Amino acid sequence: MKGSEKRMNPVKRTEILNGSPVRPIRIGRKAIIVHNGKLLHTATVTGIQEYSAESVCFETPDANYRISLSGYPFAAAAVYAAA
């Protein structure tokens, strides 16, 4: 999905974070992200627009998320496990 043509909904708020998924991000499940030493639980993931070793972009019913994985060397494993 890297470089996917699917775009995030511009009407929803966009959260841009630096963090790491705790488990694979999957459509139909809530994402759990470590951000600033705390756990962030999102609403149910409705779409994954892009993922790479550097970042993951996904959508929930009320928000778009762009998670930068820099500084989290093992985060890509959680992202790719969702593929």
C-alpha positions in Angstrom: 0.0 0.0 0.0 3.0 2.3 0.1 2.3 5.2 -2.2 -1.4 4.2 -2.3 -3.8 6.3 -4.4 -6.4 6.3 -1.6 -6.5 9.6 0.2 -7.6 10.5 3.7 -10.9 12.2 4.2 -10.1 16.0 4.3 -13.2 16.8 6.4 -12.0 14.8 9.4 -9.5 16.1 11.9 -5.9 14.9 11.3 -3.7 13.7 14.1 0.0 13.8 13.4 2.0 11.9 16.0 5.5 10.4 16.6 5.0 7.0 18.0 4.8 3.2 17.6 1.9 0.8 17.2 1.7 -1.7 20.1 0.1 -4.3 17.9 -0.5 -4.6 14.1 -2.9 -1.9 12.8 -5.8 -3.7 11.2 -9.1 -2.6 9.7 -12.0 -3.4 12.1 -9.8 -3.1 15.3 -8.8 -0.2 17.4 -5.2 1.0 17.0 -3.1 1.3 20.1 -0.1 3.7 19.8 2.7 4.5 22.2 3.0 8.3 22.0 5.1 10.4 24.4 5.3 7.5 26.8 1.5 7.0 27.0 -0.9 4.7 25.3 -3.3 6.2 22.8 -6.4 4.1 21.9 -8.1 5.1 18.7 -11.6 4.4 17.5 -12.0 1.4 15.1 -9.7 1.6 12.1 -11.8 2.0 8.9 -9.0 2.2 6.4 -5.2 2.1 6.0 -4.0 4.6 3.4 -0.2 4.2 3.5 2.4 2.3 5.4 6.2 2.2 5.2 9.2 1.8 7.5 8.9 5.5 8.2 5.2 6.1 8.8 1.7 4.8 8.7 -1.5 6.6 7.8 -4.9 5.3 8.7 -8.5 6.5 9.2 -11.1 6.0 11.9 -14.7 7.2 11.7 -13.8 10.6 13.3 -10.2 11.2 12.5 -7.2 10.7 10.2 -3.9 9.5 11.7 -0.4 10.0 10.4 2.1 8.2 12.7 5.8 8.9 12.2 7.8 5.8 13.3 11.1 7.6 13.5 12.8 6.8 16.8 10.9 3.5 17.1 13.2 1.0 15.2 10.8 -2.0 15.8 7.6 -0.2 14.9 7.8 -1.3 11.2 7.3 -4.9 12.3 3.9 -4.0 13.7 2.9 -2.1 10.6 4.0 -4.8 8.2 2.4 -7.6 10.2 -0.9 -5.9 9.3 -0.4 -6.3 5.6 
